[in-house]
Amino acid sequence: ATLQRGDWRFIGLAFLFSNFANMGAIQSSAPYLEDIGYPTVTAASALSAIGFGSGSGKILFGWLCDRMRANRACAIGITLQLIGVLMLFTVRSDSPLILIWTYALILGLGVGAWLPTLSMLASSSFGLLFYGAVFGALNLCQSLGTAGGPLFFGLVHDVTGSYFDAFATAAILLAISIPAILIVRKPSRPTTGS
């Protein structure tokens, strides 16, 4: 079985946009928190919370992929990323620490979705015979996003003196990624690897 014509493009687009957004947000979250007045140790602890959430997310979304279609699990992960970025928008210098921990854990949990869902999308949609080539091509899309996001966020901050426009862009890209991944249709018959 194969995907409907063009569906692979939606997978690539969703991972390009979502990784551009989430990696930019992750790399910029500590400098942003420092910019608005939090001590370095608090900003660094937020990164640790994102890392913990991401590790937990890989386990959670691996479990979810065994119980629902991978594109739906991926959409849940991207939605969590969007919620995390929107929560980061609300953090101010006088915000309670619980808000920082909550946004960081939610963002990290959502980010953890990429590996299990991408792997399942590649194998279930294209079969195991071409898994290596397909996973590599889709992984290139997410890697380009991963590399480009932090660069973009840094440039926006250098030009504007603020991360606001970068976080707004991230939210828009994540919002686009959710319907893009949900558009991917189930193959017409189960793949057997041939």
JONOR-V980257 format. One record per backbone hydrogen bond with DSSP energy under -1.0 kcal/mol. NH is the residue of the N-H (numbers start at 0). CO is the residue of the C=O. Records with the same first field share a line. If there is no record, write none. Layout:
# JONOR-V980257
NH=CO ; CO
This chain:
# JONOR-V980257
6=3
8=5
10=6
11=7
12=8
13=9
14=10
15=11
16=12
17=13
18=14
19=15
20=16
21=17
22=18
23=19
24=20
25=21
26=22
27=23
28=24
31=27
32=28
33=29
34=30
35=31
36=33
37=32
42=38
43=39
44=40
45=41
46=42
47=43
48=44
49=45
50=46
51=47
52=48
53=49
54=50
55=51
56=52
57=53
58=54
59=55
60=56
61=57
62=58
63=59
64=60
66=63
67=63
72=68
73=69
74=70
75=71
76=72
77=73
78=74
79=75
80=76
81=77
82=78
83=79
84=80
85=81
86=82
87=83
88=84
90=87
94=91
98=95
100=96
101=97
102=98
103=99
104=100
105=101
106=102
107=103
108=104
109=105
110=106
111=107
112=109
113=110
116=112
117=113
118=114
119=115
120=116
121=117
122=118
123=119
124=120
125=121
126=122
133=129
134=130
135=131
136=132
137=133
138=134
139=135
140=136
141=137
142=138
143=139
144=140
145=141
146=142
147=143
148=144
151=147
152=148
153=149
154=150
155=151
156=152
157=153
158=154
159=155
160=156
166=162
167=163
168=164
169=165
170=166
171=167
172=168
173=169
174=170
175=171
176=172
177=173
179=175
180=176
181=177
182=178
